[in-house]
Amino acid sequence: MAIDPFAEAEVRYNSLVEERRIGSLQPRAFRVAVRDLAVLDSEGRRWMLGPEDGIWYRRENERWLQADPPRRLVCPSCGHHNLGRHSFCVECGHRLNR
């Protein structure tokens, strides 16, 4: 089944925040681990979660800009990634969860 890389990074980020909170992850190791959660979108743009705020940032013209990632709706039936504007999977026709 296909995985939404942005959602997967958010789940891992929340896990890292908890590890840091309970003291099993040092601040420097936390920042390195968050940096490793970077995602490349289908257009080759790099996205990162801010280590202290958990907000998405996109790299553009040598700067990090706060932005919402390009979400894809993953079909629970077949795993196909659909554009956010679709209500039904273009692959199998299953209704998409929003």
N, C-alpha and C positions, 0 to 999 in steps of 0.2 A: 504494500500500500504506500502511496506517495505521502511525503511528510512536508508540512509547511515549515520551511527553515526559520522563518521569523518566530512562529509559535514555539518551535523546538528551542530556539535560543532564549526565549522568554522563560520557559520552564526551567532550563538550566541556570539562567541568571537568578531566578528565585531560590533555587537550591543553593547557589553560591552565597547569596545574601544570608541565608539561614546558617550556613557553615561559618561565615564570618561572625554572625551574631553570637553563636555559641562558643566562639573562640578556637574552632578547629582549623581555621584558615586565616593566615596572617594577611594584613592589609596589602602588602606588595604582591603576594601570591593571588589574592582576590583580583587585583587590577589586571594582572597578567591573564588570569583565567577568563575574565570578562572580555578582554581584548581578543582572546582566541574565539569568542562567540561571533565574530564578524561574519556577515552574510553578503554574498555577491548576488545582486538581482539579475534578472534575465537580460538587462541592458548593460551589465558589467559594472554597475555602480556599487560602491562599498557602503555597507550599513553597519553601525555599531550601537550597542546599548551604552548609555552613559553609566560609568561605574557607580556613581553616587546617587543618580536619580532614576535609573532604569528606563529613561526616555530614548527613543530611537533618534539617531543622527545619521545623515547621509553625507558622504564625502563629495564635495563639488567645488571645482576650481581652487584646490589646495586648502579648502576650509570645511569644517564640519558644521552642517546646518541641521537644526531640529526639523524633522519631517515624519510623516506617517508612512510606514512601509507599504509597498504595493501588495496588498493582501490578495491571496488566492483562496477561493473556497474549495476545500478538498472534499470530493464526493465520498460519503461514508460507505457507499456500496462498491465502487470500483477503484477509488483512490485517485481519480483524475483531477488535476488542478484546473479549476474553472475561473474565469474572470469574475470579479466582484459583482458585475451587473447581471449575471445569470442567476435565475431561480431554479433551474433544472440542469443537471449534468449534461454537457454536450456529448459525452461519450456513451452514457447508458440511460439517460433520461430520468434518473432518480432525483427527487426533490432535495435541494441543498439546504443545509442548516445555516441559519444566519445568526 
